[in-house]
Amino acid sequence: MSQKVDLVIFGGTGDLSTRKLLPALYQLQRHNLADRLNRIIATGRGEMETGAFRLEAQANLEKYLPRENWDESVWEAFRDRLEYVKIDADNADDYRQLARLLGTADTAGRLYYLATLPSLYGEICQQLQDAGVVNDASRVVLEKPLGHDLESCRSINQQVARVFDEEATFRIDHYLGKETVQNLLALRFGNQLFHPMWNNTFISSVQITVAEEIGVAGRGSYYADTGALRDMVQNHLLQVLSLVAMEPPATLKATDIRDEKMKVLRCLEPITESNVKERTVRGRYTAGAVGGRAVKGFLEEDAFHDAENTETFVALKASINNWRWAGVPFYLRTGKRLSRRYSEIVIEYRQQPFSLFANDPQELTNKLVIHLQPEESISLHTVNKKPGLTSKLRLQPVELHLTDESQNKRDKYDAYERLLLDAIHGDQTLFMRRDEVETAWHWIDSIIAAWDDNGSAIKPYNAGTMGPNAATALIAVDGRSWHE
């Protein structure tokens, strides 16, 4: 019989736990996938009885779960797993209380989920070890952002590594838990139709967009010190890029997949002071309207100090220097307070070298569009004959849907459900390895240094648009446009 696991959530009363982790765990219970899970122990800094925490958890689940997913019998079984214990990160007595709750079995399965400030990761891990609750069956999950730059990332990794081996460390990026991101592996390596054409002979460019309607959403203080490049590109966009661009792995095991992702990150051409102006655009939203509602500009938001050098939008042109992708630009774009919320990958194929059709609209190139949110789907953009009895063949664009929409709705799950399930079972495939994170930071740090060295201006854009005009120009210089 598989070993049961106690899950301890540090920051168990925080926003991430309330909105994402506990709902995802409830859903695992509802789908009968929580058989390996024993107890869920939430920690927080406030005094609270377990009974009170359970009542609070119930209220939050009813708030954040779809109404049709609420089931009283599922809740009762889930409720009985929930425990609460007060822990201050640097208070050894609190960890001893946790140790009494967990017990001292040397082989007990334990999964520690650190949904706290990353600056506390090292302290928490050391306190757990000192309290005697880390053993060979223990694992730790680290939430992003893992540091503010390469130096701080290495420091956190080193502190955690003193307690947990790399094989027991799970660095989470919820984008890797999305069904369609995982479907990239099936699409690329399970279909002879696409695999031979996944290279610079056939592909003209790749676009990756993560657009958000929301502003800083109560995270002003954090965001003022971070910005869009560190917050989104360093992890989400570069992880997606590496999956799009990686070579076929030897197997689908975690080590082989992550080895191939690492090769992509190492092949990224550095963006330095010499090319940063041609390769990047920084933006910051001003007052405007989103969804018909007037919103303030970023610098008018509350709860943070000076942020004159903070971008809320970034677009950049990346190059991968290897045989497969030489000459293929990867355009990355992300921002807040944009016109709509969506994330997608666009694979644009090269135009035909010669057309038989006099009216061939050359701008209608073949594209493979992978939608990540709000809905997950894959579609292929082609052209066919426009119906009619005219003497000449006329072309029209057609979108072919490659995903089963009914199955998507039936089997839809949140990314955290997938990732929590994998962490409970010890599967690292969809988690980031230490060298991946540090290599990504190395590339990002060079961009930040180039911005600082040449004084790259932050371009304003009205909230409710798709970013500054300079982002359109970035891609237009190459004779292309953003797919919208």
C-alpha positions in Angstrom: 0.0 0.0 0.0 1.3 3.5 -0.9 2.5 5.7 2.0 0.1 8.3 3.3 1.3 11.9 3.3 0.7 14.7 5.8 0.5 18.0 4.0 1.6 21.1 6.0 0.8 24.4 4.5 2.8 27.3 5.8 0.7 30.4 5.1 -2.4 28.2 5.4 -4.7 31.2 6.1 -3.2 33.4 3.4 -4.7 34.4 0.0 -3.0 31.6 -2.0 -4.1 28.9 0.4 -7.7 30.3 0.6 -8.3 30.9 -3.1 -6.2 28.1 -4.7 -4.7 25.4 -2.5 -7.6 24.4 -0.3 -10.1 24.5 -3.2 -7.7 22.3 -5.2 -7.4 19.9 -2.4 -11.1 19.7 -1.9 -11.5 18.9 -5.6 -9.0 16.1 -5.3 -11.2 14.8 -2.5 -14.3 15.2 -4.7 -12.7 13.2 -7.5 -11.5 10.5 -5.2 -7.8 11.3 -5.9 -6.8 12.1 -2.3 -6.2 8.5 -1.2 -2.5 9.3 -0.5 -3.3 12.3 1.5 -3.6 11.9 5.3 -4.0 15.2 7.1 -3.9 18.8 5.9 -2.3 20.9 8.5 -2.6 24.7 8.0 -0.3 27.0 9.8 -0.7 30.7 10.5 0.6 33.4 12.9 -2.7 33.9 14.7 -4.2 31.9 17.5 -7.1 29.7 16.3 -8.7 26.4 17.2 -8.9 23.8 14.6 -12.7 24.0 14.8 -12.7 27.7 14.0 -10.3 27.1 11.1 -12.6 24.5 9.6 -15.6 26.8 9.8 -13.5 29.5 8.1 -12.3 27.0 5.4 -15.9 26.0 4.7 -17.0 29.6 4.2 -14.1 30.2 1.8 -14.6 27.0 -0.2 -18.3 27.9 -0.7 -17.1 31.3 -1.9 -14.4 30.3 -4.3 -15.7 26.9 -5.6 -18.2 26.7 -8.4 -21.6 26.1 -6.8 -22.2 22.9 -8.6 -19.0 21.4 -7.1 -20.1 21.8 -3.5 -21.1 18.5 -1.9 -21.8 18.2 1.8 -20.6 14.6 2.0 -17.3 15.5 0.3 -16.9 18.5 2.6 -17.5 16.3 5.7 -14.7 13.9 4.6 -12.4 16.8 3.7 -13.1 18.7 6.9 -12.0 15.7 9.0 -8.5 16.0 7.4 -8.1 19.6 8.3 -5.9 20.7 11.3 -4.6 24.1 12.4 -1.5 25.1 14.3 0.0 28.5 15.1 3.5 29.0 13.9 5.7 32.1 13.8 8.5 31.4 11.3 11.3 32.0 13.8 9.7 30.6 17.0 11.2 27.2 17.8 8.5 26.4 20.4 5.9 26.6 17.7 7.7 24.0 15.6 7.9 21.7 18.6 4.1 22.0 18.8 4.0 21.0 15.1 6.3 18.1 15.9 3.9 16.8 18.6 1.0 17.0 16.1 3.0 15.2 13.4 4.6 12.6 15.6 8.2 11.4 15.4 8.0 8.4 13.0 11.3 8.3 11.0 9.5 7.1 7.9 6.3 9.2 7.9 5.5 10.9 4.6 5.4 14.7 4.9 5.0 17.4 2.3 5.7 21.0 3.4 4.1 23.6 1.2 5.8 27.1 1.7 3.1 29.6 0.7 5.0 32.4 2.5 7.5 35.1 1.7 10.4 33.5 -0.1 12.8 35.3 2.4 11.4 32.9 5.1 12.1 29.7 3.2 15.5 29.1 4.6 14.4 29.8 8.2 11.3 27.5 8.0 13.4 24.6 6.5 16.0 24.9 9.2 13.4 25.1 12.0 11.7 22.0 10.6 15.0 20.1 10.7 15.8 21.3 14.2 12.4 20.2 15.4 13.1 16.7 14.0 10.2 16.6 11.5 12.3 16.2 8.3 13.1 12.6 7.2 14.0 10.8 4.0 10.3 10.7 3.1 9.9 14.5 3.5 9.4 16.9 0.6 9.1 20.7 0.3 7.2 22.8 -2.2 8.5 26.3 -2.9 6.2 29.0 -4.4 7.4 31.7 -6.7 9.0 34.2 -6.8 12.2 32.4 -5.9 14.3 35.5 -5.2 14.5 38.9 -6.7 17.6 38.2 -8.9 20.1 35.5 -9.4 22.1 36.2 -6.2 19.0 36.1 -3.9 17.7 33.0 -5.8 21.0 31.2 -5.2 20.9 32.1 -1.5 17.4 30.7 -1.1 18.3 27.5 -2.9 21.4 27.0 -0.8 19.5 27.5 2.4 16.8 25.0 1.4 19.4 22.6 0.1 20.9 22.3 3.6 17.8 20.5 4.7 16.1 19.1 1.5 17.8 17.3 -1.3 17.1 18.5 -4.9 15.0 15.3 -5.4 12.8 16.4 -2.5 12.5 20.0 -3.6 9.5 21.0 -5.8 9.6 24.6 -7.2 6.1 25.3 -8.4 5.0 27.3 -11.5 1.2 27.0 -11.9 1.4 27.5 -15.6 3.1 24.1 -15.9 -0.1 22.6 -14.4 -2.3 23.8 -17.2 -3.7 21.0 -19.3 -2.8 22.7 -22.6 0.8 23.4 -21.6 1.1 19.7 -20.8 -0.6 18.9 -24.1 2.4 20.5 -25.9 4.2 17.2 -25.3 1.5 15.2 -26.9 1.0 17.6 -29.7 4.7 17.8 -30.6 5.9 14.3 -29.9 2.8 12.2 -30.5 1.8 13.5 -33.9 3.9 12.9 -37.0 2.0 15.8 -38.7 3.6 18.4 -36.4 6.9 17.0 -35.2 8.8 17.1 -38.5 7.7 20.7 -39.1 8.7 22.0 -35.6 11.8 23.9 -36.7 13.1 26.9 -38.5 12.5 25.4 -41.9 8.8 25.6 -41.5 8.2 28.0 -38.5 8.5 31.7 -39.1 8.0 33.0 -35.5 6.6 32.2 -32.1 4.5 34.5 -29.9 3.8 33.9 -26.2 1.3 36.3 -24.6 0.1 36.5 -21.0 -2.4 39.4 -20.8 -4.2 40.4 -17.6 -7.1 42.8 -17.0 -6.4 43.2 -13.3 -4.0 45.8 -11.9 -1.7 45.2 -8.9 -4.8 43.8 -7.0 -3.6 44.6 -3.5 0.0 43.5 -4.3 1.3 47.1 -4.7 4.1 46.9 -2.3 5.4 43.6 -3.8 4.9 44.8 -7.3 6.7 48.1 -6.8 9.9 46.2 -6.1 9.3 43.6 -8.8 7.7 44.6 -12.1 6.4 42.6 -15.0 9.8 41.2 -16.1 10.6 39.5 -12.8 7.0 38.7 -11.9 6.0 36.9 -15.2 8.8 36.5 -17.7 11.4 35.0 -15.5 9.1 32.1 -14.6 5.8 31.6 -16.5 6.9 32.8 -20.0 10.3 31.3 -20.0 8.9 28.0 -18.8 6.4 27.9 -21.6 9.1 29.0 -24.1 11.3 26.1 -23.0 8.5 23.6 -23.5 7.8 25.0 -27.0 11.4 24.9 -28.0 12.9 21.9 -26.3 14.3 18.8 -28.2 12.5 15.5 -27.9 13.4 14.0 -24.5 14.8 10.5 -24.2 11.8 9.5 -22.0 8.9 11.3 -20.3 10.6 11.1 -17.0 11.2 14.3 -15.0 15.0 14.3 -15.4 14.9 13.9 -19.2 12.2 16.6 -19.8 14.0 19.0 -17.5 17.3 18.3 -19.1 15.9 19.4 -22.5 14.3 22.5 -21.0 17.6 23.5 -19.6 19.3 23.2 -23.0 16.9 25.8 -24.3 17.4 28.3 -21.5 21.2 28.0 -22.0 20.8 28.8 -25.7 18.9 32.0 -25.1 20.9 34.9 -26.7 21.7 37.5 -24.0 19.9 40.8 -24.2 22.5 43.4 -23.3 23.1 47.1 -23.5 24.0 46.7 -27.2 20.7 45.4 -28.3 18.2 46.1 -25.4 16.5 49.0 -27.2 15.8 46.9 -30.3 14.8 43.8 -28.3 12.6 45.1 -25.4 9.8 47.5 -24.5 8.8 48.5 -21.0 5.4 50.0 -20.3 3.3 51.2 -17.4 -0.5 51.7 -17.4 -2.1 55.1 -16.8 -5.7 55.8 -16.0 -8.2 54.3 -18.4 -11.2 51.9 -18.6 -11.2 48.1 -18.4 -14.4 46.3 -19.0 -16.3 49.5 -19.1 -15.1 50.6 -15.6 -12.8 53.5 -15.0 -9.5 52.5 -13.3 -6.6 54.4 -11.9 -3.1 54.5 -13.3 -0.4 52.4 -11.6 1.4 55.3 -9.9 -2.0 56.4 -8.5 -2.6 53.0 -6.9 -2.5 52.7 -3.1 -0.2 50.8 -0.7 3.2 51.2 -2.2 6.2 53.6 -2.2 8.0 55.1 -5.1 7.7 53.0 -8.2 8.9 55.3 -10.9 11.2 52.6 -12.3 8.6 49.8 -12.2 7.1 48.4 -15.4 3.7 46.8 -15.6 4.2 45.7 -19.2 7.1 44.1 -21.0 7.5 42.9 -24.6 10.7 41.4 -25.9 12.2 39.6 -28.8 14.1 36.5 -27.8 16.4 34.4 -29.9 17.4 30.8 -29.3 20.9 30.0 -30.7 20.7 26.4 -31.8 20.2 24.4 -35.0 16.4 24.0 -34.6 15.5 27.7 -33.9 18.2 29.8 -35.5 16.6 32.8 -37.2 13.2 32.3 -35.5 12.2 35.2 -33.2 10.3 34.4 -30.0 8.1 37.4 -29.1 7.1 37.5 -25.5 4.5 39.9 -24.1 2.8 40.3 -20.7 1.2 43.2 -18.9 -1.5 44.3 -16.4 -4.6 46.4 -17.1 -4.7 45.2 -20.7 -7.9 45.1 -22.8 -8.7 41.5 -21.9 -7.4 38.5 -19.9 -5.9 35.7 -22.0 -2.8 33.6 -22.5 -1.8 31.9 -25.7 1.1 30.5 -27.7 1.1 31.3 -31.5 3.2 29.2 -33.8 3.3 31.1 -37.2 4.4 29.0 -40.2 6.3 30.4 -43.2 4.4 31.7 -46.2 4.3 29.7 -49.4 7.2 30.6 -51.7 4.8 30.9 -54.6 1.0 31.2 -54.8 -1.3 29.9 -57.5 -4.1 32.2 -56.4 -4.2 35.7 -57.7 -6.1 36.9 -54.7 -4.1 35.0 -52.1 -4.2 37.1 -48.9 -0.6 36.6 -47.9 -1.2 37.9 -44.4 -3.3 34.8 -43.8 -0.4 32.5 -42.9 -1.0 29.1 -41.3 -0.9 29.4 -37.5 -1.2 27.0 -34.7 -2.8 28.8 -31.7 -2.6 27.2 -28.2 -5.0 29.0 -25.8 -4.0 28.6 -22.2 -6.6 30.9 -20.5 -9.4 31.7 -19.9 -10.3 28.6 -21.9 -7.8 25.9 -22.8 -7.9 24.9 -26.5 -5.8 24.3 -29.6 -6.7 25.5 -33.1 -5.1 25.4 -36.5 -5.6 28.4 -38.8 -5.6 27.5 -42.5 -7.2 28.7 -45.7 -9.6 27.0 -48.0 -11.8 27.8 -51.0 -14.5 30.4 -50.4 -17.8 28.9 -51.5 -19.3 30.3 -54.6 -19.7 29.9 -58.4 -17.2 32.5 -59.4 -14.7 31.6 -62.2 -11.7 32.1 -59.9 -10.8 30.2 -56.8 -11.0 32.6 -53.9 -9.5 31.8 -50.5 -10.9 32.4 -47.0 -9.5 31.7 -43.5 -10.7 28.7 -41.6 -10.0 27.8 -37.9 -9.9 24.1 -37.2 -10.4 23.1 -33.5 -8.0 20.3 -32.4 -9.4 19.8 -28.9 -12.6 18.1 -27.7 -14.6 20.9 -26.2 -17.1 18.6 -24.5 -14.3 16.6 -22.9 -12.5 19.8 -21.8 -15.6 20.9 -19.9 -16.2 17.5 -18.4 -12.6 16.9 -17.3 -11.6 20.5 -16.6 -9.4 21.0 -13.5 -7.4 23.8 -11.9 -3.6 23.8 -12.4 -3.0 23.5 -8.7 -5.0 20.3 -8.6 -2.5 18.7 -11.0 0.5 20.1 -9.3 -0.6 19.2 -5.7 -1.4 15.7 -6.8 2.0 15.3 -8.4 3.8 16.7 -5.3 1.8 14.3 -3.1 3.0 11.4 -5.3 6.5 12.7 -5.6 6.5 13.4 -9.4 8.7 16.3 -10.3 8.0 16.4 -14.0 6.0 19.7 -13.9 8.2 21.4 -11.4 11.3 23.5 -11.9 14.8 22.3 -11.2 17.3 24.5 -9.4 19.5 25.0 -12.5 16.4 26.0 -14.6 15.4 28.7 -12.2 19.0 30.1 -11.8 19.7 30.0 -15.5 16.4 32.0 -16.2 17.4 34.5 -13.5 20.9 34.9 -15.2 19.2 35.8 -18.5 16.7 38.2 -16.8 19.4 39.9 -14.8 21.3 40.9 -18.0 18.1 42.6 -19.3 17.6 44.5 -16.0 21.3 45.6 -16.0 20.9 46.8 -19.6 17.8 48.8 -18.7 19.7 50.4 -15.9 22.8 51.1 -17.9 21.1 52.8 -20.9 18.2 54.4 -19.0 15.5 52.6 -20.9 12.4 54.7 -20.7 9.1 53.2 -19.5 6.4 53.9 -22.1 2.9 54.9 -20.9 -0.2 53.0 -22.1 -3.8 53.6 -21.3 -5.5 50.9 -19.1 -7.8 48.9 -21.3 -5.4 48.8 -24.3 -2.9 46.1 -25.3 0.2 48.0 -24.2 2.3 50.9 -25.5 2.6 51.6 -29.2 6.3 50.7 -29.0 5.3 47.1 -28.4 3.5 47.1 -31.8 6.5 48.6 -33.4 8.8 46.0 -31.9 7.2 43.3 -34.0 6.2 45.4 -36.9 9.8 46.1 -37.7 10.1 42.4 -38.7 6.9 42.7 -40.9 4.7 41.0 -38.3 1.9 41.9 -35.9 0.7 40.5 -32.6 -2.0 37.8 -32.9 -5.2 39.2 -31.2 
